[in-house]
Amino acid sequence: MTVRTTIDSVSDSLTQSERKLAATLLSNYPFKGLLNIQELAEEAGVSAAAISRFTSKLGLDGYADMQRKLVEDLRLGEVSPVDLHERSIRIRGSYLAGFLARAASQIESA
């Protein structure tokens, strides 16, 4: 199972911060996951501790383990990183989608 499919399989149980992180990771998969933890935390707008909790939820032993898994996914895959990026999917219930739905509801009720 790839990191992408693991994220998808747990997406229904993710917190708001974890959804922001997942959306950031999937926005440029797998390359965002190869940033250092502080850079990823800043881009996703979450803490490094939230990233650690997220990796645990994925069944991994920390951020370094996730990075090793991402590299392994690339090595074992029969597709190029460009193909992976083109096939990227958005996480269900993403932070932005929820925000846009709430904003549209507020505009309609005004």
QUIGIMO-V349220 format. One record per residue. SS is DSSP state (~ for helix, > for strand, _ for the rest). PHI is phi in whole degrees, -180 to 180 (NA if undefined). PSI is psi as a letter, one per 40 degrees, with the letter a starting at -180 (* if undefined). Layout:
# QUIGIMO-V349220
ss=<SS SS>
phi=<PHI PHI>
psi=<PSI PSI>
This chain:
# QUIGIMO-V349220
ss=<_ _ ~ ~ ~ ~ ~ ~ ~ ~ ~ ~ ~ _ _ ~ ~ ~ ~ ~ ~ ~ ~ ~ ~ ~ ~ _ _ _ ~ ~ ~ ~ _ _ ~ ~ ~ ~ ~ ~ ~ ~ _ _ _ ~ ~ ~ ~ ~ ~ ~ ~ ~ ~ _ _ _ _ _ ~ ~ ~ ~ ~ ~ ~ ~ ~ ~ ~ ~ ~ ~ _ _ _ _ ~ ~ ~ ~ ~ ~ _ _ _ _ _ _ _ _ ~ ~ ~ ~ ~ ~ ~ ~ ~ ~ ~ ~ ~ ~ ~ _>
phi=<NA -80 -61 -60 -70 -66 -60 -62 -70 -105 -58 -69 -103 -79 -76 -61 -64 -66 -67 -62 -66 -61 -63 -64 -60 -78 -67 -149 -75 -94 -65 -60 -74 -99 -69 -72 -61 -69 -65 -65 -59 -65 -63 -83 74 -130 -88 -62 -64 -64 -66 -62 -64 -61 -64 -64 -63 -81 84 -105 -96 106 -66 -62 -65 -63 -63 -61 -65 -62 -65 -62 -58 -66 -67 -84 -71 -99 -122 -80 -57 -64 -63 -60 -63 -67 -92 -61 -121 -86 -72 -65 67 -61 -56 -65 -61 -64 -62 -64 -64 -65 -65 -63 -64 -64 -67 -66 -83 -80>
psi=<h i d d d d d d d e d d e i i d d d d d d d d d d e d g h e d d e e i i d d d d d d d e f i i d d d d d d d d d d e f i f i d d d d d d d d d d d d d e i e i i d d d d d d e i i i i h f i d d d d d d d d d d d d d d e *>
